[in-house]
Amino acid sequence: MSTWPLPPRLDPDDDLKAADLLLGKADALLKRHRGPEPQPPAPEEVISLEDEDLPVLTEVVAPEDLPAELASPRPPQAKRSASELAEQLISLDTEVSRAVEAWFHAELPQIVARELDRLGTNIREQALAHLRASLLPELSAHISRHLEKNTDVLPPDQS
């Protein structure tokens, strides 16, 4: 068994006191390095809001008292009816459809032609590879059998 003494149990209040002490020391250190805090300038004169002409939300301002850009109101935009809006949407849909069709008419044949060329090249390459792998050995065997039969018929060379 160890003869070391157990550390004393700290009370939660002791933890708070230690933390407050540590924070106080850190604050004092920061104040020393920061220098004196600037004081806000003293107001030269007291401004009363009653002396100022500030508009209040409930105050009604006559149109002639407004600035020029605010005095002439913008013309109100005419409200569109639902049928006019529907007509505009139909017109826009028609324009979009025509643009898509024109694009397809101009671009799709070129895209299809390129892809068909790639497909044709790929098929040709695969067919040649398959021909070399399967048909050529078969043809070579057939030709060699044919030549063997024909050499039996021919008289041997007399030299």
C-alpha positions in Angstrom: 0.0 0.0 0.0 1.1 3.5 -0.8 1.8 5.9 2.1 1.2 9.0 -0.1 -1.4 11.3 1.4 -4.5 11.8 -0.6 -5.0 15.3 -2.2 -7.4 17.4 -0.2 -11.0 17.6 -1.6 -11.8 21.0 -3.0 -15.1 22.6 -2.3 -17.0 24.0 -5.4 -16.9 27.4 -3.8 -13.1 27.1 -3.6 -13.0 26.5 -7.3 -15.1 29.6 -8.0 -12.9 31.7 -5.8 -9.7 30.4 -7.5 -11.2 31.1 -10.9 -12.2 34.7 -9.9 -8.7 35.3 -8.5 -7.1 34.1 -11.8 -9.5 36.2 -13.9 -8.7 39.2 -11.8 -5.0 38.7 -12.3 -5.4 38.3 -16.1 -7.5 41.4 -16.3 -4.9 43.5 -14.3 -2.2 42.2 -16.7 -4.1 43.2 -19.8 -4.9 46.7 -18.4 -1.2 47.3 -17.7 -0.2 46.4 -21.3 -3.2 48.1 -22.9 -2.5 51.5 -21.4 -5.0 54.0 -20.2 -8.5 53.8 -21.7 -9.5 56.8 -23.8 -12.3 58.8 -22.2 -15.2 59.9 -24.5 -15.1 63.6 -25.2 -17.3 65.7 -23.0 -20.4 67.0 -24.9 -19.9 70.7 -25.7 -23.6 71.5 -25.8 -26.7 69.6 -25.0 -28.9 69.0 -28.0 -32.5 68.9 -27.3 -34.6 66.8 -29.6 -37.4 69.3 -29.3 -35.2 71.9 -31.1 -34.7 69.6 -34.0 -37.2 69.1 -36.8 -37.3 65.3 -36.8 -40.3 63.8 -38.5 -42.4 61.5 -36.5 -44.2 58.5 -38.1 -47.6 59.9 -37.2 -46.7 63.4 -38.6 -48.3 64.2 -42.0 -46.0 66.0 -44.4 -47.5 68.1 -47.1 -46.3 67.2 -50.7 -44.8 70.7 -51.2 -42.5 70.2 -48.2 -41.0 67.0 -49.7 -37.8 67.0 -51.7 -38.1 67.2 -55.5 -37.3 63.6 -56.2 -40.0 62.5 -53.6 -42.5 65.1 -54.6 -43.2 63.7 -58.1 -44.5 60.2 -57.6 -43.7 57.5 -60.0 -46.5 56.5 -62.3 -48.2 53.5 -60.9 -47.6 50.3 -62.8 -50.8 49.0 -64.4 -52.1 45.9 -62.8 -52.1 42.9 -65.2 -55.0 40.7 -65.4 -54.7 37.0 -65.1 -55.5 36.5 -68.8 -52.8 38.9 -69.9 -50.3 37.1 -67.7 -51.4 33.8 -69.1 -50.9 35.1 -72.7 -47.4 36.3 -71.8 -46.5 32.9 -70.3 -47.9 31.2 -73.4 -45.9 33.5 -75.6 -42.8 32.9 -73.6 -43.3 29.1 -73.7 -43.7 29.3 -77.5 -40.4 31.3 -77.8 -38.6 28.8 -75.7 -40.0 25.8 -77.6 -38.9 27.4 -80.9 -35.4 28.1 -79.6 -35.1 24.5 -78.5 -36.3 23.2 -81.8 -34.0 25.5 -83.7 -31.0 24.3 -81.6 -32.0 20.7 -82.1 -32.4 21.2 -85.9 -28.9 22.8 -86.1 -26.9 20.8 -83.6 -28.4 17.4 -83.3 -27.4 16.1 -86.8 -23.8 17.0 -86.1 -23.9 15.2 -82.7 -25.5 12.1 -84.2 -23.1 12.0 -87.1 -20.1 12.2 -84.7 -21.5 9.5 -82.5 -22.3 7.2 -85.5 -18.8 7.7 -86.8 -17.4 6.7 -83.4 -19.8 3.7 -83.4 -18.8 2.6 -86.9 -15.1 2.9 -86.1 -15.6 0.9 -82.9 -17.6 -1.8 -84.7 -15.0 -2.1 -87.4 -12.1 -2.4 -84.9 -14.0 -5.1 -82.9 -14.9 -7.0 -86.0 -11.3 -7.0 -87.2 -10.1 -8.1 -83.8 -12.7 -10.9 -83.7 -11.8 -11.9 -87.3 -8.1 -12.2 -86.5 -8.8 -14.2 -83.3 -11.3 -16.7 -84.7 -11.5 -16.7 -88.6 -7.8 -16.5 -89.5 -6.8 -19.6 -87.5 -9.6 -21.5 -89.1 -8.7 -20.3 -92.6 -5.1 -21.1 -92.0 -6.0 -24.6 -90.9 -8.2 -25.1 -93.9 -5.5 -23.9 -96.3 -2.9 -26.1 -94.8 -5.2 -29.1 -95.0 -5.9 -28.3 -98.7 -2.2 -27.9 -99.5 -1.4 -31.2 -97.8 -4.0 -33.0 -100.0 -2.7 -31.4 -103.1 1.0 -32.2 -102.4 0.2 -36.0 -102.2 -1.1 -35.9 -105.8 1.9 -34.1 -107.3 4.9 -36.1 -108.2 7.9 -35.5 -106.2 10.5 -33.2 -107.7 13.2 -34.9 -109.6 16.3 -33.1 -109.5 
